[in-house]
């Protein structure tokens, strides 16, 4: 041992390093991702009906429980509690999002000082109960090459077989207690809990569409929709293919107005949203002859689906909240994304020529044309569709007015009175009450019966 310099990290240093760059929100999403991956293994056909992920959050504890198949004792012993993925570990398949072999452990250490992981899979039912402070200080004595006893950090976790107390169904339950101070503070903040709900509704939209129920504190989460216009008059740009073991589908077109922050590129990796409404150089804005995002691009929606059975081939970052922009695959995709933008942006820019009528035109398009959700485009059969072609709607103000024969009326009214009017009339939206009051006025005045020219 005289010529050996010890280079292994201390456990506490390792814990600090792996948890430093992720947020509590990231930690929670990692645990949900594990449940979704279980659903993928259990239901490779994508039908998640009857599957549930239930979370309970307060300033004393965090619990996440699912019925998504669980994992075996062998998986726990060889892979699930290892820091990093062993070289001989099987590749993640069935469109999972786990790939680095660190997500669950990182999340557990990030949130608290004590955790219990219980899982049931077929005939395996086991529990791992960890006091982090005790585990951090635990050592073991091993003989070195010279046969001399040496003290080393003990990185192992103790596993307990559970006999006679079966879980209701195969799945996993995680309980974290003795929460870290920052976690206690956040979990006691209802705004933070609500933000988690919003994050799940966006990022895991496709999993929710497939039928899985995800709830926090007994409130079920509804997936947040993203829509594009698609009709005989408007058809989005489309391109599809395979590259280096990854299937890609690119859709770009027009969405609704009113919320500029929804404009931009959305990128999904194995159905998980990893880039949302991006308007930066990451997705091509302000590069390659394309101008920076501007308010006139408010209707732009671009969606890139990347799917791979071997997750390692996807250009994911470790937090799964972004794209590795340096990957060769993404550089190829970026060229395709720019090509789509070059077809759509000129149309968006030409709308500004309508000047004062520009926004009315945008609103009329959204109101008058059919909209489809992204789940529709994910599975739509484009067999009869011309790739790489964006079909733009009419842009001439004269033709527009002739086609729609309408103009938009917009006004402000007292909120309480509007709600009362909707209640009395039985309509549910501001648009409907506006139409009803306009039509009532027209009827009262005896106008509008003339044949429209």
SEROVO-907655 format. One record per residue (C-alpha): residue in one letter; residue number from 1; z, y, x. Coordinates in steps of 0.1 Angstrom, whole numbers, plus 2048, in hexadecimal, padded with zeros to 3 digits. Example, Ala and Ser with C-alpha at 12.3 -4.5 7.8 and 13.67 -1.06 7.14 Angstrom:
2
rest, nr, c3, c2, c1
a, 1, 84E, 7D3, 87B $
s, 2, 847, 7F5, 889 $
***
This chain:
453
rest, nr, c3, c2, c1
x, 1, 800, 800, 800 $
x, 2, 804, 817, 81E $
x, 3, 7DF, 822, 81C $
x, 4, 7DC, 824, 7F7 $
x, 5, 7DE, 845, 7E4 $
x, 6, 7E7, 843, 7C0 $
x, 7, 7CC, 853, 7AB $
x, 8, 7D4, 848, 787 $
x, 9, 7DE, 863, 76E $
x, 10, 800, 866, 75E $
x, 11, 800, 85D, 739 $
x, 12, 80C, 87F, 72F $
x, 13, 7F1, 891, 743 $
x, 14, 7D7, 87A, 733 $
x, 15, 7E4, 881, 710 $
x, 16, 7E4, 8A7, 716 $
x, 17, 7C0, 8A6, 723 $
x, 18, 7B1, 891, 707 $
x, 19, 7C2, 8A5, 6EB $
x, 20, 7BD, 8C8, 6FA $
x, 21, 79A, 8D0, 6EE $
x, 22, 79B, 8C3, 6CB $
x, 23, 7AA, 8D4, 6AC $
x, 24, 7C1, 8C4, 692 $
x, 25, 7A3, 8C5, 67B $
x, 26, 78F, 8B1, 694 $
x, 27, 7AB, 898, 697 $
x, 28, 7AC, 893, 672 $
x, 29, 786, 890, 670 $
x, 30, 786, 875, 68B $
x, 31, 79E, 860, 677 $
x, 32, 788, 864, 658 $
x, 33, 76A, 85A, 66C $
x, 34, 77B, 83A, 676 $
x, 35, 77F, 832, 651 $
x, 36, 75B, 83B, 64A $
x, 37, 750, 824, 667 $
x, 38, 764, 808, 656 $
x, 39, 751, 80F, 636 $
x, 40, 731, 80C, 649 $
x, 41, 73A, 7EA, 657 $
x, 42, 747, 7DE, 636 $
x, 43, 72A, 7EC, 621 $
x, 44, 70B, 7EE, 637 $
x, 45, 6F6, 7F3, 618 $
x, 46, 706, 816, 614 $
x, 47, 716, 810, 5F3 $
x, 48, 73A, 81D, 5F7 $
x, 49, 744, 81B, 5D2 $
x, 50, 769, 810, 5CF $
x, 51, 772, 81A, 5F3 $
x, 52, 78D, 834, 5F8 $
x, 53, 79C, 849, 614 $
x, 54, 7BD, 858, 60A $
x, 55, 7CF, 872, 61E $
x, 56, 7F2, 882, 61A $
x, 57, 7FB, 8A1, 62E $
x, 58, 81C, 8B3, 630 $
x, 59, 832, 8C2, 64B $
x, 60, 844, 8A1, 651 $
x, 61, 827, 888, 654 $
x, 62, 802, 880, 651 $
x, 63, 7F5, 861, 641 $
x, 64, 7D2, 854, 63E $
x, 65, 7CB, 833, 62C $
x, 66, 7AB, 822, 623 $
x, 67, 79D, 801, 614 $
x, 68, 77F, 802, 62B $
x, 69, 783, 7DF, 63A $
x, 70, 79B, 7E5, 656 $
x, 71, 796, 7D7, 679 $
x, 72, 7A1, 7B6, 689 $
x, 73, 7BE, 7B0, 6A1 $
x, 74, 7A4, 7A7, 6BC $
x, 75, 793, 7C8, 6B7 $
x, 76, 7B5, 7DA, 6BA $
x, 77, 7BE, 7C7, 6D9 $
x, 78, 79D, 7CA, 6EB $
x, 79, 78F, 7EC, 6DF $
x, 80, 7A0, 801, 6C5 $
x, 81, 7BE, 80A, 6DA $
x, 82, 7AC, 80C, 6FB $
x, 83, 7A7, 82F, 70A $
x, 84, 781, 830, 70D $
x, 85, 768, 816, 704 $
x, 86, 767, 7F7, 71B $
x, 87, 746, 7EE, 72A $
x, 88, 745, 7CD, 718 $
x, 89, 74E, 7DC, 6F6 $
x, 90, 734, 7D5, 6DB $
x, 91, 71E, 7F2, 6D2 $
x, 92, 727, 805, 6B2 $
x, 93, 70E, 7FC, 698 $
x, 94, 707, 802, 673 $
x, 95, 703, 827, 677 $
x, 96, 726, 82E, 683 $
x, 97, 731, 84F, 692 $
x, 98, 74B, 841, 6AB $
x, 99, 73F, 83D, 6CE $
x, 100, 757, 849, 6E9 $
x, 101, 775, 832, 6E3 $
x, 102, 78E, 84E, 6E2 $
x, 103, 78E, 85D, 6BF $
x, 104, 7AA, 84C, 6AE $
x, 105, 7C2, 84D, 6CC $
x, 106, 7BA, 871, 6D2 $
x, 107, 7C1, 87A, 6AE $
x, 108, 7E2, 867, 6AD $
x, 109, 7F0, 878, 6CD $
x, 110, 7E3, 89A, 6C1 $
x, 111, 7F7, 89A, 6A1 $
x, 112, 819, 88A, 6A8 $
x, 113, 833, 878, 6BD $
x, 114, 834, 858, 6A7 $
x, 115, 819, 845, 696 $
x, 116, 814, 824, 685 $
x, 117, 7F2, 814, 681 $
x, 118, 7F0, 7F7, 669 $
x, 119, 7D0, 7E4, 662 $
x, 120, 7C5, 7C5, 64F $
x, 121, 7A4, 7B3, 654 $
x, 122, 79E, 790, 645 $
x, 123, 7BC, 77C, 651 $
x, 124, 7C8, 796, 66B $
x, 125, 7E4, 7AE, 660 $
x, 126, 7F5, 7C0, 67D $
x, 127, 808, 7E0, 684 $
x, 128, 80A, 7F6, 6A3 $
x, 129, 82A, 80C, 6A4 $
x, 130, 82B, 826, 6C0 $
x, 131, 846, 83F, 6CA $
x, 132, 831, 855, 6E0 $
x, 133, 84D, 862, 6F6 $
x, 134, 859, 83E, 6FD $
x, 135, 836, 832, 703 $
x, 136, 82F, 84F, 71B $
x, 137, 84D, 846, 731 $
x, 138, 848, 820, 730 $
x, 139, 83F, 80F, 751 $
x, 140, 83A, 7EB, 75D $
x, 141, 83E, 7DA, 77E $
x, 142, 820, 7C8, 78E $
x, 143, 81B, 7B9, 7B0 $
x, 144, 802, 7CA, 7C7 $
x, 145, 7E9, 7B9, 7DD $
x, 146, 805, 7B4, 7F7 $
x, 147, 81B, 7A3, 7DD $
x, 148, 833, 7C1, 7DC $
x, 149, 841, 7CC, 7BA $
x, 150, 833, 7EE, 7B0 $
x, 151, 83A, 803, 791 $
x, 152, 81D, 80E, 77C $
x, 153, 818, 820, 75B $
x, 154, 817, 808, 73E $
x, 155, 7F9, 812, 728 $
x, 156, 7FC, 7F5, 710 $
x, 157, 806, 7F7, 6EB $
x, 158, 81B, 7DD, 6DA $
x, 159, 80C, 7CC, 6BB $
x, 160, 81F, 7BB, 69F $
x, 161, 810, 7A1, 688 $
x, 162, 819, 7A7, 664 $
x, 163, 821, 788, 650 $
x, 164, 828, 786, 62B $
x, 165, 820, 7AA, 622 $
x, 166, 7FB, 7AC, 61C $
x, 167, 7EA, 7CE, 616 $
x, 168, 7DA, 7D2, 5F4 $
x, 169, 7B8, 7CE, 604 $
x, 170, 7A9, 7CD, 627 $
x, 171, 7AC, 7F0, 637 $
x, 172, 7C0, 806, 64E $
x, 173, 7DF, 81C, 649 $
x, 174, 7EA, 836, 663 $
x, 175, 80B, 848, 661 $
x, 176, 813, 864, 679 $
x, 177, 836, 873, 67A $
x, 178, 84B, 889, 691 $
x, 179, 82E, 8A1, 68F $
x, 180, 826, 8B9, 6AB $
x, 181, 832, 8DD, 6A4 $
x, 182, 80F, 8EC, 69F $
x, 183, 806, 8CF, 687 $
x, 184, 826, 8D5, 672 $
x, 185, 81C, 8F9, 66E $
x, 186, 7F8, 8F2, 664 $
x, 187, 801, 8D5, 64C $
x, 188, 819, 8ED, 63A $
x, 189, 7FD, 906, 635 $
x, 190, 7E9, 8FF, 615 $
x, 191, 7CC, 914, 622 $
x, 192, 7C9, 8FB, 63F $
x, 193, 7CA, 8DD, 628 $
x, 194, 7AF, 8ED, 612 $
x, 195, 79A, 8F4, 630 $
x, 196, 79B, 8CF, 639 $
x, 197, 78F, 8C7, 616 $
x, 198, 772, 8DF, 61A $
x, 199, 76A, 8D0, 63D $
x, 200, 769, 8AD, 62F $
x, 201, 753, 8B7, 612 $
x, 202, 739, 8C5, 62A $
x, 203, 73A, 8AE, 647 $
x, 204, 73D, 88D, 634 $
x, 205, 727, 897, 616 $
x, 206, 711, 878, 61A $
x, 207, 72F, 860, 61B $
x, 208, 73C, 870, 5FB $
x, 209, 719, 86D, 5EB $
x, 210, 71A, 847, 5F3 $
x, 211, 738, 844, 5DE $
x, 212, 757, 844, 5F4 $
x, 213, 775, 858, 5E6 $
x, 214, 787, 86E, 5FF $
x, 215, 7A6, 881, 5F4 $
x, 216, 7C1, 897, 604 $
x, 217, 7E3, 89A, 5F2 $
x, 218, 7D4, 889, 5D3 $
x, 219, 7B7, 8A1, 5D0 $
x, 220, 795, 890, 5D2 $
x, 221, 77B, 8A2, 5E8 $
x, 222, 759, 8AA, 5D9 $
x, 223, 73B, 8AB, 5F1 $
x, 224, 72C, 8CD, 5F8 $
x, 225, 707, 8CD, 5F0 $
x, 226, 6EA, 8DC, 604 $
x, 227, 6CA, 8E2, 5F0 $
x, 228, 6A6, 8E9, 5F7 $
x, 229, 68A, 8F4, 5E0 $
x, 230, 670, 8DA, 5D9 $
x, 231, 656, 8DB, 5BD $
x, 232, 630, 8DC, 5B9 $
x, 233, 631, 900, 5C7 $
x, 234, 64A, 8FB, 5E4 $
x, 235, 64C, 8DE, 5FB $
x, 236, 660, 8DC, 61B $
x, 237, 654, 8D4, 63D $
x, 238, 659, 8AF, 645 $
x, 239, 657, 89A, 664 $
x, 240, 665, 877, 66B $
x, 241, 664, 85E, 687 $
x, 242, 677, 84A, 6A1 $
x, 243, 680, 854, 6C4 $
x, 244, 694, 840, 6DE $
x, 245, 6A6, 82A, 6C3 $
x, 246, 6AD, 848, 6AC $
x, 247, 69C, 84D, 68B $
x, 248, 697, 872, 682 $
x, 249, 68E, 883, 662 $
x, 250, 688, 8A9, 663 $
x, 251, 687, 8BE, 643 $
x, 252, 683, 8E3, 643 $
x, 253, 67D, 8FB, 626 $
x, 254, 68D, 914, 60E $
x, 255, 6B0, 916, 600 $
x, 256, 6C3, 92D, 5E9 $
x, 257, 6CC, 951, 5F2 $
x, 258, 6ED, 964, 5EE $
x, 259, 6FF, 952, 60B $
x, 260, 6F0, 95A, 62D $
x, 261, 709, 944, 63E $
x, 262, 6F9, 925, 62E $
x, 263, 6D7, 92D, 63E $
x, 264, 6CD, 91A, 65E $
x, 265, 6CB, 8F7, 66C $
x, 266, 6E0, 8D9, 661 $
x, 267, 6E1, 8BB, 678 $
x, 268, 6EF, 899, 66C $
x, 269, 6F6, 87C, 684 $
x, 270, 6FA, 85B, 671 $
x, 271, 701, 86F, 651 $
x, 272, 71C, 885, 661 $
x, 273, 716, 8AA, 662 $
x, 274, 719, 8B5, 686 $
x, 275, 707, 8D7, 685 $
x, 276, 70A, 8ED, 667 $
x, 277, 6F5, 90B, 65D $
x, 278, 6ED, 913, 681 $
x, 279, 6DC, 934, 688 $
x, 280, 6DD, 934, 6AE $
x, 281, 6C8, 92A, 6CC $
x, 282, 6D7, 907, 6C9 $
x, 283, 6BF, 900, 6AD $
x, 284, 6A2, 916, 6BA $
x, 285, 6A9, 938, 6AB $
x, 286, 6A0, 953, 6C4 $
x, 287, 68D, 93B, 6DB $
x, 288, 669, 930, 6E0 $
x, 289, 659, 94D, 6CE $
x, 290, 671, 94B, 6B0 $
x, 291, 685, 96A, 6A9 $
x, 292, 6AA, 969, 6A5 $
x, 293, 6B8, 961, 682 $
x, 294, 6B6, 97F, 66B $
x, 295, 6C0, 986, 647 $
x, 296, 69B, 982, 63C $
x, 297, 69F, 95D, 646 $
x, 298, 6BB, 958, 62D $
x, 299, 6A7, 93D, 61A $
x, 300, 6A1, 928, 638 $
x, 301, 6AF, 905, 637 $
x, 302, 6A8, 8EB, 652 $
x, 303, 6B7, 8C8, 652 $
x, 304, 6B4, 8AE, 66E $
x, 305, 6C0, 88B, 668 $
x, 306, 6C6, 875, 686 $
x, 307, 6CF, 851, 681 $
x, 308, 6D5, 835, 69A $
x, 309, 6E5, 813, 697 $
x, 310, 6F1, 818, 6BB $
x, 311, 706, 837, 6B8 $
x, 312, 705, 83E, 6DE $
x, 313, 6E1, 848, 6DA $
x, 314, 6EA, 866, 6C4 $
x, 315, 6EE, 888, 6D5 $
x, 316, 712, 88D, 6C9 $
x, 317, 72D, 8A0, 6DB $
x, 318, 74F, 88F, 6DE $
x, 319, 75E, 8A3, 6C1 $
x, 320, 740, 89A, 6AC $
x, 321, 73E, 8BF, 6A2 $
x, 322, 71F, 8C7, 6B5 $
x, 323, 6FF, 8BB, 6C6 $
x, 324, 6FB, 8B4, 6EB $
x, 325, 6DF, 8CE, 6F0 $
x, 326, 6D7, 8C0, 713 $
x, 327, 6CE, 89D, 706 $
x, 328, 6A9, 894, 709 $
x, 329, 6A8, 888, 6E5 $
x, 330, 6B4, 8AA, 6D8 $
x, 331, 69C, 8BD, 6EE $
x, 332, 680, 8AA, 6DD $
x, 333, 68F, 8B1, 6BB $
x, 334, 692, 8D6, 6C3 $
x, 335, 66D, 8D8, 6C8 $
x, 336, 667, 8C9, 6A6 $
x, 337, 680, 8E0, 696 $
x, 338, 66F, 8FF, 6A5 $
x, 339, 64D, 8F2, 698 $
x, 340, 65C, 8F1, 675 $
x, 341, 66B, 914, 678 $
x, 342, 649, 922, 684 $
x, 343, 63A, 917, 662 $
x, 344, 657, 925, 64C $
x, 345, 662, 945, 65D $
x, 346, 640, 957, 658 $
x, 347, 644, 951, 633 $
x, 348, 668, 95E, 633 $
x, 349, 65D, 97D, 646 $
x, 350, 641, 984, 62E $
x, 351, 659, 986, 611 $
x, 352, 666, 9A7, 620 $
x, 353, 644, 9B7, 618 $
x, 354, 64F, 9B6, 5F3 $
x, 355, 669, 9D0, 5FF $
x, 356, 680, 9D8, 5E1 $
x, 357, 674, 9BA, 5CE $
x, 358, 67A, 9A2, 5EB $
x, 359, 69D, 996, 5E1 $
x, 360, 693, 993, 5BC $
x, 361, 676, 97D, 5C7 $
x, 362, 68E, 967, 5DB $
x, 363, 6A5, 964, 5BE $
x, 364, 689, 95C, 5A6 $
x, 365, 67D, 940, 5BC $
x, 366, 69F, 930, 5BC $
x, 367, 6A4, 935, 597 $
x, 368, 681, 929, 58D $
x, 369, 67A, 90C, 5A4 $
x, 370, 689, 8EA, 5A7 $
x, 371, 6A4, 8E4, 5C1 $
x, 372, 6AD, 8C2, 5D1 $
x, 373, 6CC, 8B8, 5E4 $
x, 374, 6CB, 8AC, 608 $
x, 375, 6D3, 888, 5FD $
x, 376, 6B2, 889, 5EA $
x, 377, 69F, 892, 60A $
x, 378, 6B2, 878, 61E $
x, 379, 6A4, 85B, 609 $
x, 380, 684, 86B, 5FB $
x, 381, 665, 856, 601 $
x, 382, 64D, 86E, 612 $
x, 383, 630, 855, 612 $
x, 384, 618, 86C, 600 $
x, 385, 624, 88B, 611 $
x, 386, 612, 89D, 62D $
x, 387, 628, 89F, 64C $
x, 388, 62D, 8C0, 65E $
x, 389, 622, 8D6, 641 $
x, 390, 636, 8F0, 62F $
x, 391, 628, 8F9, 60D $
x, 392, 633, 91D, 606 $
x, 393, 637, 92C, 5E3 $
x, 394, 622, 94A, 5D7 $
x, 395, 62A, 96A, 5EA $
x, 396, 614, 984, 5D8 $
x, 397, 62A, 99B, 5C3 $
x, 398, 60E, 99D, 5A9 $
x, 399, 609, 978, 5A7 $
x, 400, 62E, 972, 5A8 $
x, 401, 634, 989, 58A $
x, 402, 617, 978, 577 $
x, 403, 624, 955, 57F $
x, 404, 648, 95A, 576 $
x, 405, 644, 976, 55C $
x, 406, 668, 97F, 562 $
x, 407, 67C, 999, 575 $
x, 408, 6A0, 996, 57F $
x, 409, 6BC, 9AA, 56F $
x, 410, 6DC, 9AE, 582 $
x, 411, 6FB, 9C1, 578 $
x, 412, 721, 9C1, 57D $
x, 413, 739, 9BC, 560 $
x, 414, 75F, 9B9, 55C $
x, 415, 769, 996, 567 $
x, 416, 782, 990, 54B $
x, 417, 769, 99B, 530 $
x, 418, 74E, 985, 53F $
x, 419, 765, 967, 53E $
x, 420, 770, 96E, 51A $
x, 421, 74B, 972, 510 $
x, 422, 742, 950, 520 $
x, 423, 760, 940, 50F $
x, 424, 756, 94D, 4EC $
x, 425, 731, 945, 4F0 $
x, 426, 736, 923, 500 $
x, 427, 721, 929, 51F $
x, 428, 72E, 921, 542 $
x, 429, 71C, 937, 55B $
x, 430, 718, 95C, 561 $
x, 431, 6F2, 957, 560 $
x, 432, 6F4, 947, 53D $
x, 433, 70A, 963, 52F $
x, 434, 6F2, 97C, 53E $
x, 435, 6D4, 96C, 52D $
x, 436, 6E8, 969, 50C $
x, 437, 6F2, 98E, 50B $
x, 438, 6CE, 999, 514 $
x, 439, 6BE, 983, 4F9 $
x, 440, 6D8, 98F, 4E0 $
x, 441, 6CF, 9B3, 4E7 $
x, 442, 6AA, 9AB, 4E4 $
x, 443, 6B0, 99B, 4C2 $
x, 444, 6C6, 9B7, 4B6 $
x, 445, 6AB, 9D1, 4BF $
x, 446, 68F, 9BC, 4B0 $
x, 447, 67A, 9BC, 4CF $
x, 448, 66A, 9A1, 4E4 $
x, 449, 656, 991, 4C8 $
x, 450, 635, 99F, 4D5 $
x, 451, 61F, 986, 4E7 $
x, 452, 624, 989, 50C $
x, 453, 605, 994, 51F $
***
